[in-house]
Amino acid sequence: MAVEEAGPVRPRHRADAWAAWLLTFSAGAVNALGFLALGGVFTSVVTANSALTGVALGGAETTLGVRAALAVLCYVLGAAAGSWTAARAHRGGRSRPAGFLLLELLLLWSVAGWWLAADGGPDAGQGTAVLGTLAAAMGCQNAGVRLTMGARAPTAYLTGLLTGAVAEAVTARRVHWQALGNTTLLIVGATTATLLERSLHDAAPLLPALLVTAAWATVRAAPRPGNAARPSAPHRPPA
C-alpha cells in the first residue's frame, strides 16, 4: 500500500506549491482592488480593518470604519465557509482539496461579472457589496489553504511568515526564501492589479478570478494518494 501512495506525493506537493504562488499573486491583486476602487479598505488584512473599525468607534472616519467592519465580518463568514468545504472534502476517505477553491471562484467570478455589468463603476451600495464579496473570497481562500496545505503555504496573511523569517535570519543565520518569495508575489500582484485598474479599469477583477481558476486547475489535475488509481494485476504468461 505504501508503494502505491508514494508516487503521487511529489507531484501533489509541486502542484500545491504552484497553486499557493498563484493564490498569493491573486491576493495581492484583490487587496489592491479593494483599496483603490472600493473605499480604501483591504480585503484580507483583518488587523488593519479591525483597527479602522476601532477608529470609527472612536468617532473618526466613520464611513471608512463601517466598510472595514463589513470586510472583517464577510472575511469571517468566508473563512467559515471555506473551512467547512475543505473539511468536508476529506470525509469518506476521499481527497478533493480543490473544493474550497470552487467556492472562492464562484465569489470572484460573480464580482467580475457584476463589475462588467456596471461598466466598471459600481455605485456606493454596489461597491460595498463587492467589497464584502471579495473579503469573503479571501477568508475562504485563507481557511481552505490552511486546512489543505497547512501553515507552510500562507497566501494572503504574511505577517507571521515574515516575522518568522526575520527571527530565523537573526537566530539561525538562515534565509527563509519562501517568505521572501511570497512577499514579493503579493507585491507584484498588487502592482499588476494597480496597473490594470488604471489602464483597463473594467477588466481589473478578471485578474484574480483567472489566477484562482489556474490555481484550481493545477490542484485539481494533480494526483492524490486517496484518488490514485490502483495498478493493474501483473500479466501472467500462459502455462
C-alpha positions, 0 to 999 in steps of 0.5 A: 500500500505504501508503494502505491501512495508514494508516487503521487506525493511529489507531484501533489506537493509541486502542484500545491506549491504552484497553486499557493504562488498563484493564490498569493499573486491573486491576493495581492491583486484583490487587496489592491482592488479593494483599496483603490476602487472600493473605499480604501479598505483591504480585503484580507488584512483583518488587523488593519480593518479591525483597527479602522473599525476601532477608529470609527468607534472612536468617532473618526472616519466613520464611513471608512470604519463601517466598510472595514467592519463589513470586510472583517465580518464577510472575511469571517463568514468566508473563512467559515465557509471555506473551512467547512468545504475543505473539511468536508472534502476529506470525509469518506476517505476521499481527497478533493482539496480543490473544493474550497477553491470552487467556492472562492471562484464562484465569489470572484467570478460573480464580482467580475461579472457584476463589475462588467455589468456596471461598466466598471463603476459600481455605485456606493451600495454596489461597491460595498457589496463587492467589497464584502464579496471579495473579503469573503473570497479571501477568508475562504481562500485563507481557511481552505489553504490552511486546512489543505496545505497547512501553515507552510503555504500562507497566501494572503496573511504574511505577517507571521511568515515574515516575522518568522523569517526575520527571527530565523535570519537573526537566530539561525543565520538562515534565509527563509526564501519562501517568505521572501518569495511570497512577499514579493508575489503579493507585491507584484500582484498588487502592482499588476492589479494597480496597473490594470485598474488604471489602464483597463479599469473594467477588466481589473477583477478578471485578474484574480478570478483567472489566477484562482481558476489556474490555481484550481486547475493545477490542484485539481489535475494533480494526483492524490494518494486517496484518488490514485488509481490502483495498478493493474494485476501483473500479466501472467504468461500462459502455462 
